[in-house]
Amino acid sequence: MSIDIPAGRYALDPVHSFLQFATHFVGARVRGTFRGLSGSLEIAEDLTKSSVQAQIDVTTLSTGVGARDDHLRSADYFDAANHPVATFASSGLVPDGDRFLVAGDLTIRGTTRSVELEVRFSGDGEDQTGAFRMGFTASGRVSRSAFGVNGNVSKVGGPLLIGDATDISLELQTTRES
């Protein structure tokens, strides 16, 4: 199946875009959201030559529990005081049916690692102001310890309290730039 995505430069809409994460804590999943996303997409006529640049404001992290949010922003985890922004820069895009595999470099806490995201086109159209918008969803899994996001306090010799594998999912809306 071929997807028709209009070429052009698009800005990420920070009001309608967010990143969610989920990881295991003891026996349950803890979920959180980053609302501070910005960036751009350059959609090429040849989709494989398209690119994505994104910034994530780590200080916007929210799990719905203030004390936990403060702890996650601390040096034990994201160290938001010294690393307030995480970044993603794509390095390749491969169309695969109704989805795309997007490879890129993710930087968190000053550490950069290659990651792959599965991206799906959600649709496009003009909004009430006449602006042309496109939507995408993306998902992937990262190792938080690979980025120095540790903070895994446990009793000596006891089990890990926090899982290393962290699932991420993104809801993205973009607006074509004039």
C-alpha positions as CSV (number, residue, x, y, z in Angstrom):
1,M,0.0,0.0,0.0
2,S,1.3,3.4,-1.0
3,I,0.7,6.5,1.2
4,D,0.4,9.9,-0.4
5,I,2.1,12.5,1.8
6,P,2.4,16.0,0.4
7,A,6.0,17.2,0.1
8,G,7.0,20.4,1.9
9,R,8.3,21.7,5.2
10,Y,6.1,21.3,8.3
11,A,6.4,22.6,11.8
12,L,5.4,20.4,14.8
13,D,2.4,21.9,16.5
14,P,3.3,21.9,20.2
15,V,-0.4,22.3,21.3
16,H,-1.5,19.1,19.5
17,S,1.6,17.0,20.0
18,F,3.0,15.0,22.9
19,L,5.2,12.1,23.9
20,Q,4.2,9.4,26.3
21,F,6.4,6.9,28.1
22,A,5.7,3.8,30.1
23,T,8.0,1.6,32.2
24,H,7.6,-1.0,34.8
25,F,7.8,0.0,38.5
26,V,7.8,-3.1,40.8
27,G,4.7,-4.8,39.3
28,A,2.8,-1.9,37.6
29,R,3.4,0.4,34.7
30,V,4.1,4.0,35.3
31,R,3.1,6.3,32.6
32,G,4.2,9.9,31.9
33,T,3.9,12.6,29.3
34,F,6.1,15.3,27.8
35,R,4.0,18.2,26.4
36,G,6.9,20.4,25.4
37,L,7.6,19.2,21.8
38,S,8.9,21.3,19.0
39,G,10.6,20.6,15.7
40,S,10.2,20.2,11.9
41,L,9.6,17.7,9.2
42,E,11.0,18.0,5.7
43,I,8.9,15.8,3.5
44,A,10.7,15.1,0.2
45,E,9.1,14.0,-3.1
46,D,11.1,10.8,-2.6
47,L,9.9,9.9,1.0
48,T,13.2,8.1,1.8
49,K,15.0,11.5,1.6
50,S,12.6,13.1,4.2
51,S,13.9,14.2,7.6
52,V,12.7,15.0,11.1
53,Q,14.3,17.2,13.8
54,A,12.6,17.4,17.2
55,Q,13.2,18.8,20.7
56,I,11.6,17.6,23.9
57,D,11.4,19.9,26.8
58,V,12.2,17.5,29.7
59,T,10.9,20.0,32.3
60,T,7.4,19.4,31.0
61,L,7.4,15.8,32.3
62,S,4.2,14.9,34.1
63,T,3.0,11.6,35.6
64,G,0.2,13.2,37.6
65,V,2.1,12.9,40.9
66,G,4.0,16.0,41.8
67,A,6.6,14.4,44.0
68,R,7.4,11.7,41.5
69,D,7.6,14.3,38.7
70,D,10.1,16.3,40.7
71,H,12.2,13.1,41.4
72,L,12.1,12.1,37.7
73,R,13.4,15.6,36.8
74,S,16.2,15.4,39.4
75,A,19.8,14.2,38.8
76,D,18.7,10.7,39.7
77,Y,16.8,10.4,36.4
78,F,16.6,13.1,33.6
79,D,18.7,15.8,35.3
80,A,16.5,18.5,33.8
81,A,18.5,21.3,35.5
82,N,21.6,20.4,33.5
83,H,19.8,18.7,30.5
84,P,16.5,20.5,30.0
85,V,16.1,19.4,26.3
86,A,16.3,16.0,24.7
87,T,16.6,15.9,20.9
88,F,15.9,13.5,18.0
89,A,17.4,13.8,14.5
90,S,16.4,11.3,11.8
91,S,19.0,9.5,9.8
92,G,16.9,7.4,7.6
93,L,13.3,6.5,6.6
94,V,12.1,3.3,5.0
95,P,8.5,3.0,3.8
96,D,7.0,-0.3,4.8
97,G,3.4,-0.7,3.6
98,D,1.1,1.6,5.7
99,R,3.9,2.5,8.1
100,F,7.5,3.9,8.0
101,L,10.5,2.9,10.0
102,V,12.4,6.0,11.0
103,A,15.9,5.6,12.3
104,G,17.6,8.5,14.1
105,D,19.8,9.8,16.9
106,L,18.1,10.4,20.3
107,T,20.0,12.5,22.8
108,I,19.0,12.4,26.5
109,R,21.2,13.7,29.3
110,G,23.9,14.5,26.8
111,T,24.1,10.9,25.6
112,T,23.2,10.0,22.0
113,R,22.0,6.6,20.9
114,S,20.5,5.3,17.7
115,V,16.8,4.4,17.9
116,E,14.1,3.2,15.5
117,L,10.5,4.4,15.5
118,E,7.5,2.9,13.8
119,V,5.6,5.8,12.3
120,R,2.1,5.8,10.8
121,F,0.4,8.6,8.9
122,S,-2.9,9.6,10.6
123,G,-4.3,11.9,7.9
124,D,-4.2,15.4,6.6
125,G,-6.5,18.3,5.7
126,E,-7.1,22.0,6.2
127,D,-8.2,23.3,9.6
128,Q,-10.8,26.1,10.2
129,T,-8.2,28.8,9.5
130,G,-7.1,27.2,6.2
131,A,-3.8,25.9,7.5
132,F,-2.8,22.5,6.0
133,R,-2.1,20.0,8.8
134,M,-0.9,16.4,8.9
135,G,-0.9,13.9,11.8
136,F,1.3,11.0,12.6
137,T,1.7,8.5,15.4
138,A,5.0,6.9,16.3
139,S,6.2,4.3,18.8
140,G,9.3,2.5,19.9
141,R,11.2,1.1,22.8
142,V,14.4,2.5,24.4
143,S,16.7,1.4,27.1
144,R,16.6,4.2,29.7
145,S,19.9,3.1,31.2
146,A,21.6,3.5,27.8
147,F,21.0,7.3,28.2
148,G,22.1,7.4,31.9
149,V,18.5,7.6,33.2
150,N,19.2,5.3,36.1
151,G,17.7,5.9,39.5
152,N,17.0,2.3,40.2
153,V,17.0,2.1,44.0
154,S,16.6,-1.3,45.5
155,K,17.6,-3.3,48.6
156,V,21.1,-4.7,48.3
157,G,20.7,-8.0,46.4
158,G,17.1,-7.4,45.7
159,P,15.2,-7.2,42.4
160,L,15.3,-4.2,40.2
161,L,12.4,-1.8,41.1
162,I,12.2,-0.1,37.7
163,G,12.4,-1.8,34.3
164,D,15.0,-0.7,31.8
165,A,12.8,-1.1,28.7
166,T,10.8,2.1,28.2
167,D,8.0,2.2,25.7
168,I,7.5,5.6,24.0
169,S,4.6,6.7,21.9
170,L,4.0,10.0,20.1
171,E,1.0,11.8,18.8
172,L,2.2,14.4,16.4
173,Q,0.4,17.1,14.4
174,T,2.2,19.3,11.9
175,T,1.4,22.5,10.0
176,R,2.7,23.2,6.6
177,E,5.0,26.3,6.6
178,S,4.4,28.9,3.9
